[in-house]
Amino acid sequence: MKKLNKLGFLGVLLTALIGVFSFTSNATTTYAAGSWHTYTSQNVSAYVRYDASTRPSGGGDYYWGMGAVKYTSQGHQYPVIPFGSAVQTASSVSSPLGTRNTFVVKDTGSGSAMTAYFFDVWFGEWGNQDSALNWGSPKMTIKYYY
């Protein structure tokens, strides 16, 4: 049996987690590590990338299904919820890119007027700013898996 390197293993794990969170199932799922953390009455806002040269604080590129959490006093590279954590919102989020309620933490934001464990959904490029503004920042229950 061929060994997976660390990067390959992480890719397989992330793909499996996204697959698990992309559909509803009656099956019970057991996770290898971590646990769900539930935060009630948290803001779920939306943002767009205004400059094509920017990248998420957690690295990589922007994509539908990612978003940002508040960063600690140490700076943008230190999110209150770890990069790569799975996110599930109580209600679906609809943007010009689609509709979903499962996401991944890939970025950070200040959210100074937001709740402590807010989630900021990436709504796409600058042309989608009206949709992001119209979404607002409703409060709902958010679950993070880390």
Helices and strands as residue ranges (DSSP letters): H 6-21, E 36-49, E 66-72, E 75-79, E 86-95, E 98-109, E 119-125, G 126-128, H 129-135, E 139-145
